[in-house]
Amino acid sequence: RDGAAAADARDILTGLLTSHLWVGQLPANGQTNEGQFVYRPDPAQIMAQITRRTPGFVARYTVQVENGSGEIGVGQLALRRLAVLDVNLPAPVNAPSFTYRQTQIVAGSQALAVAQQVRAILGGGVVLGDTQLPATSVVVIIGKDLTAKDLR
C-alpha cells in the first residue's frame, strides 16, 4: 500500500512539474497584536487553489460573482470567501447596475444546493431560482447589504 501511495505522489509531482508554473499569493489572514504581526495561512483556501490547478480538474458548477453595490473590491472579497467551494469561479464582474440593495444568489435548476452553500459562506443574501440560467450555474449579485468589511 505504501508503494502505491508513493507512486501516486510521484505521478502527481511529476505532472505538476511538467505543467506551466503558476505563482501567486498564499491565502492568509494577517493580524497585528501588541505590535507583532502574525501571518496565518488559510488551509481551506490553499487547498482550493491547489485543487483548481490540478491537471484534469473539472467542477460541475460555476459561480459567477457580480458587484451590484458599486463598492470597490467587494466582488474580489466575495470570491476569496467562496474559494473553499468545489466550483468554477470566474473573475468577478460588475452587475448591470449598482442599485442592488440586497444580495441576490440566483441558481439554475440543478444548483440550488450550491446557492444555499454560497449564502451560508457569505452570511447573507436571498436565494432565487431562475429557469433561464444554465442548470449548473449560480450568479451572486453582491448588494449593499454585504460590505467589504463584512466579507473580510
Buried (B, 14 or more C-beta within 10 A) or exposed (E): EEEEEEEEEEEEEEEBEEEEEEEEEEBBEEEEEEEEEEEEEBEEBBEBBEEBEEEEEEBEBBBBBBBBBBBEEBBBBBBBBBBBBEBBBEEBEEBEEBEBEBBBBBBBEEBBEBBBBBBEBBEBBEBBEBEEBBEBBBBBBBBBBBBBEBBE
